[in-house]
């Protein structure tokens, strides 16, 4: 079966694919991605508003914290807000 996999393609274990299934339900996938990755000093208001009504917000935030995402709005929080949250948890 691995003979039919194109070079450079990495297959994820099924457990990881299932863990990331929440991304298919994420509202940000249906929104302008630039809102979630604003320029330095740019507004995060639009992205955070989308996150507030997203049913997978908690999954998204947990993923960002586990992966130590340094950029963008994840789970309704900016990188600075996620950093503060991590510091409080320690």
C-alpha atoms as an extended CHARMM CRD file, in Angstrom:
* protein
*
        90  EXT
         1         1  UNK       CA              0.0000000000        0.0000000000        0.0000000000  PROA      1               0.0000000000
         2         2  UNK       CA              2.8500000000        2.4250000000        0.6670000000  PROA      2               0.0000000000
         3         3  UNK       CA              3.8760000000        2.0510000000       -2.9810000000  PROA      3               0.0000000000
         4         4  UNK       CA              0.9160000000        4.2230000000       -4.0520000000  PROA      4               0.0000000000
         5         5  UNK       CA              1.7520000000        7.1060000000       -1.6740000000  PROA      5               0.0000000000
         6         6  UNK       CA              3.3840000000       10.0000000000       -3.5420000000  PROA      6               0.0000000000
         7         7  UNK       CA              6.8860000000       11.0310000000       -2.4900000000  PROA      7               0.0000000000
         8         8  UNK       CA              6.9300000000       13.7180000000        0.1640000000  PROA      8               0.0000000000
         9         9  UNK       CA              3.4890000000       12.8370000000        1.5550000000  PROA      9               0.0000000000
        10        10  UNK       CA              3.4480000000       11.9840000000        5.2340000000  PROA      10              0.0000000000
        11        11  UNK       CA              0.6070000000        9.9160000000        6.6050000000  PROA      11              0.0000000000
        12        12  UNK       CA             -0.6770000000       10.7490000000       10.0630000000  PROA      12              0.0000000000
        13        13  UNK       CA             -1.5850000000        7.9870000000       12.4840000000  PROA      13              0.0000000000
        14        14  UNK       CA             -5.3640000000        7.5300000000       12.7250000000  PROA      14              0.0000000000
        15        15  UNK       CA             -5.3240000000        8.7490000000       16.3340000000  PROA      15              0.0000000000
        16        16  UNK       CA             -3.9130000000       12.1230000000       15.2220000000  PROA      16              0.0000000000
        17        17  UNK       CA             -6.4230000000       12.4220000000       12.3810000000  PROA      17              0.0000000000
        18        18  UNK       CA             -9.2760000000       11.7960000000       14.8120000000  PROA      18              0.0000000000
        19        19  UNK       CA             -7.8410000000       14.3340000000       17.2730000000  PROA      19              0.0000000000
        20        20  UNK       CA             -7.8260000000       17.0080000000       14.5670000000  PROA      20              0.0000000000
        21        21  UNK       CA            -11.3840000000       16.2480000000       13.4060000000  PROA      21              0.0000000000
        22        22  UNK       CA            -12.5880000000       19.3190000000       15.2940000000  PROA      22              0.0000000000
        23        23  UNK       CA            -10.9650000000       21.4780000000       12.6170000000  PROA      23              0.0000000000
        24        24  UNK       CA            -13.6250000000       20.4470000000       10.1110000000  PROA      24              0.0000000000
        25        25  UNK       CA            -16.2720000000       22.0090000000       12.3740000000  PROA      25              0.0000000000
        26        26  UNK       CA            -14.3070000000       25.1880000000       13.0880000000  PROA      26              0.0000000000
        27        27  UNK       CA            -15.9940000000       28.3960000000       11.9530000000  PROA      27              0.0000000000
        28        28  UNK       CA            -12.6340000000       29.9120000000       11.0550000000  PROA      28              0.0000000000
        29        29  UNK       CA            -12.3610000000       27.3970000000        8.2150000000  PROA      29              0.0000000000
        30        30  UNK       CA            -15.3290000000       29.1840000000        6.6440000000  PROA      30              0.0000000000
        31        31  UNK       CA            -13.9650000000       32.6810000000        7.2680000000  PROA      31              0.0000000000
        32        32  UNK       CA            -11.2210000000       34.8740000000        5.8420000000  PROA      32              0.0000000000
        33        33  UNK       CA             -7.9980000000       33.4050000000        7.3120000000  PROA      33              0.0000000000
        34        34  UNK       CA             -6.3380000000       36.8220000000        7.3360000000  PROA      34              0.0000000000
        35        35  UNK       CA             -8.6440000000       37.8370000000       10.1860000000  PROA      35              0.0000000000
        36        36  UNK       CA             -7.0220000000       35.1510000000       12.3490000000  PROA      36              0.0000000000
        37        37  UNK       CA             -3.4760000000       36.1730000000       11.4680000000  PROA      37              0.0000000000
        38        38  UNK       CA             -3.5420000000       39.9920000000       11.5140000000  PROA      38              0.0000000000
        39        39  UNK       CA             -0.4870000000       42.1200000000       10.8860000000  PROA      39              0.0000000000
        40        40  UNK       CA              1.3580000000       43.2590000000       13.9950000000  PROA      40              0.0000000000
        41        41  UNK       CA             -0.8220000000       45.8440000000       15.7060000000  PROA      41              0.0000000000
        42        42  UNK       CA             -3.8350000000       44.8360000000       13.5950000000  PROA      42              0.0000000000
        43        43  UNK       CA             -7.2720000000       44.2450000000       15.0500000000  PROA      43              0.0000000000
        44        44  UNK       CA             -8.2050000000       40.8110000000       16.3850000000  PROA      44              0.0000000000
        45        45  UNK       CA            -11.8140000000       41.8060000000       17.0310000000  PROA      45              0.0000000000
        46        46  UNK       CA            -13.3490000000       40.0770000000       13.9860000000  PROA      46              0.0000000000
        47        47  UNK       CA            -11.5540000000       36.7760000000       14.6260000000  PROA      47              0.0000000000
        48        48  UNK       CA            -12.4510000000       36.7610000000       18.3170000000  PROA      48              0.0000000000
        49        49  UNK       CA            -16.1020000000       37.4260000000       17.4650000000  PROA      49              0.0000000000
        50        50  UNK       CA            -16.1220000000       34.3580000000       15.1960000000  PROA      50              0.0000000000
        51        51  UNK       CA            -14.4830000000       32.2770000000       17.9420000000  PROA      51              0.0000000000
        52        52  UNK       CA            -17.1400000000       33.2500000000       20.4900000000  PROA      52              0.0000000000
        53        53  UNK       CA            -19.8220000000       31.3920000000       18.5530000000  PROA      53              0.0000000000
        54        54  UNK       CA            -17.6410000000       28.4460000000       17.4870000000  PROA      54              0.0000000000
        55        55  UNK       CA            -18.5840000000       25.0820000000       18.9860000000  PROA      55              0.0000000000
        56        56  UNK       CA            -14.9960000000       23.7660000000       18.8720000000  PROA      56              0.0000000000
        57        57  UNK       CA            -13.3900000000       26.7890000000       20.5220000000  PROA      57              0.0000000000
        58        58  UNK       CA            -12.1000000000       24.7950000000       23.5140000000  PROA      58              0.0000000000
        59        59  UNK       CA            -10.5700000000       22.1180000000       21.2650000000  PROA      59              0.0000000000
        60        60  UNK       CA             -8.9010000000       24.8430000000       19.2320000000  PROA      60              0.0000000000
        61        61  UNK       CA             -7.4580000000       26.5560000000       22.2890000000  PROA      61              0.0000000000
        62        62  UNK       CA             -6.2060000000       23.2580000000       23.7320000000  PROA      62              0.0000000000
        63        63  UNK       CA             -4.5180000000       22.4550000000       20.4180000000  PROA      63              0.0000000000
        64        64  UNK       CA             -2.8250000000       25.8670000000       20.2750000000  PROA      64              0.0000000000
        65        65  UNK       CA             -1.5450000000       25.5120000000       23.8360000000  PROA      65              0.0000000000
        66        66  UNK       CA             -0.2780000000       21.9570000000       23.2580000000  PROA      66              0.0000000000
        67        67  UNK       CA              1.4250000000       22.9180000000       19.9830000000  PROA      67              0.0000000000
        68        68  UNK       CA              2.7650000000       26.1800000000       21.4010000000  PROA      68              0.0000000000
        69        69  UNK       CA              1.2960000000       28.1400000000       18.4880000000  PROA      69              0.0000000000
        70        70  UNK       CA              3.1040000000       31.4730000000       18.3020000000  PROA      70              0.0000000000
        71        71  UNK       CA              0.9360000000       33.2600000000       15.7610000000  PROA      71              0.0000000000
        72        72  UNK       CA             -2.7050000000       33.9670000000       15.1860000000  PROA      72              0.0000000000
        73        73  UNK       CA             -5.9670000000       33.7640000000       17.0720000000  PROA      73              0.0000000000
        74        74  UNK       CA             -6.7000000000       30.2720000000       18.3840000000  PROA      74              0.0000000000
        75        75  UNK       CA             -9.6740000000       29.4720000000       20.5830000000  PROA      75              0.0000000000
        76        76  UNK       CA            -10.4730000000       33.1480000000       20.8300000000  PROA      76              0.0000000000
        77        77  UNK       CA             -7.1170000000       34.1520000000       22.2960000000  PROA      77              0.0000000000
        78        78  UNK       CA             -4.1280000000       35.9610000000       20.8240000000  PROA      78              0.0000000000
        79        79  UNK       CA             -0.5960000000       34.6560000000       21.2580000000  PROA      79              0.0000000000
        80        80  UNK       CA             -0.0260000000       37.1050000000       24.1340000000  PROA      80              0.0000000000
        81        81  UNK       CA             -3.2380000000       35.9940000000       25.8640000000  PROA      81              0.0000000000
        82        82  UNK       CA             -2.3010000000       32.3210000000       25.4560000000  PROA      82              0.0000000000
        83        83  UNK       CA              1.1320000000       33.0440000000       26.9270000000  PROA      83              0.0000000000
        84        84  UNK       CA             -0.4730000000       34.6880000000       29.9730000000  PROA      84              0.0000000000
        85        85  UNK       CA             -2.8540000000       31.7560000000       30.3550000000  PROA      85              0.0000000000
        86        86  UNK       CA              0.0600000000       29.3070000000       30.3100000000  PROA      86              0.0000000000
        87        87  UNK       CA              1.9480000000       31.3350000000       32.9290000000  PROA      87              0.0000000000
        88        88  UNK       CA             -1.0640000000       31.3120000000       35.2610000000  PROA      88              0.0000000000
        89        89  UNK       CA             -1.3880000000       27.5270000000       34.8380000000  PROA      89              0.0000000000
        90        90  UNK       CA              2.2060000000       26.9430000000       35.9890000000  PROA      90              0.0000000000
